[in-house]
Amino acid sequence: MLGKLTTASIFMLLCGCGGGSPRTIFTPSGGTSGSSTPIGGSQTGGAGGGQTATGSNVLDVVVDSGPQGIGYINGIFASVTICTPGTTTCQTIDHMLVDTGSVGVRVLESLVAVPLPDATGTSGQALAECFPFVDGTAWGPLKTADVQLGSESASGLTIHVIGEGAYAMPNDCTGAPITNFEQLAANGILGVGIYLQDCGPACALSALSASNPGLYYACVGAACSVASVPLVQQVSHPVASFPADNNGVIIQLPSVAASGAVSVPGQMLFGIGTQVNNALGGATVIDLDRYGYFGTAFPVGGSAYTSILDSGSNGLFFLDSATTNLKQCTGGLSSFYCPTATTNLSATLLGASGIGANVDFSVANASRLSNSAFVFSDLAGPMPGFPTDPTIPAFDWGLPFFFGRSVYTAIENQDTPAGVGPYLAFF
């Protein structure tokens, strides 16, 4: 039995800390539908999964057992440097979860060792954020920092500092608290998804508006209340804030043997078509709908299901046993599939325009995976519906999809060789 799954990995499935709009309680309203034209074909440019790229726009990542050796399964991590704005007073925080399903830099308050000024609202009040996930809610103050990712940097970025040291979590910030390492299971989150901000225009509406989801708070003394926050002051995409290479990211990971691995190295490249090493080439482009979703036809030629692509999910989560004919695990592993033997499957990823590509994948028996490994390409589990609407059968293409591939995430409203984002691409 793979006992480590009961500590870190099941937490990540339920918490949704690597989740984008469908894995949070609300759907960000800042997203727009992609305007790119889907293309297909074999690789003709860019670097394939597991290859080594060089350049100023490259950041090393790793899939390993997580910070403090907690036994994290299928967690992809990077180091992020935060600095007091306009200075060289900086610190580097390792094991930040790399997440294509969310937006923004979120760091545990207990780890911040450099002075960071409060991010303030239009009235000058200090801001905090109540960011909802499936299994709980991340609470803490907003700060302003210069953020460095490898050799690239974003100045004066609003970041979320997770913890209750500055302000206690208010009663109307509901959900199980995610305010410390034990609850987060990472040192922070590096959200590099498709949106420019983590909320968007809805959070810029009046605090009294029923359409404002109430993520942002203004604090006076120890009291915090829901506030309206303009886009420029919201938690923002760090890569979109770079002076260059700011239209998307590419994650490259090597293939993983069926027996798993203790750890695997990888890379994240900034920009799409901005340098020699980040060409789009012949990657398959999947355009997204206005909510950031695409479709998955399962099996090939079968019914289409609402889907997301999310490096922060530690498995491939899709449908249910009745639909997939895959046996569900029991006990502490009930969030995963346990087929009698490893099962090979196929599906078609469909863009909003209907153009897509076939994808082969495997599902192993989670209870039989090696206890000495932390990286698996065939870990999967049921997802009968999105938390935002359990009646919608769904596919969450988590980290196993990324192994052996180059996966592109184009940011909304940013121009790329395949048109304006957002979209996803891979080869």
Secondary structure, 3 states (H helix, E strand, C coil): CCHHHHCCHHHHHHHCCCCCHHHCCCCCCCCCCCCCCCCCCCCCCCCCCCCCCCCCCEEEEEEECCHHHCCCCCEEEEEEEEECCCCCCEEEEEEEEEECCCEEEEEEHHHCCCCCCECECCCCCEEEEEEEECCEEEEEEEEEEEEEECCEEEEEEEEEEECCCCCCCCCCCCCCEECCHHHHCCCEEEEECCCCECCCHHHHCCCCCCCCCCCEEEEECCEEEECCCCHHHCCECCCCCCCCCCCEEEEEECCCCCCCECCEEEEEEECCCCCHHHCCCCCEEEECCCCCCEEEEECCCCEEEEEEECCCCCCEEEECHHHHCCCECCHHHCCCECCCCCEEEEEEEECCCCCEEEEEEEECCHHHCCCCCCECCCCEECECCECCECCCCEEEECHHHHECEEEEEECECCEECCEEECEEEEC
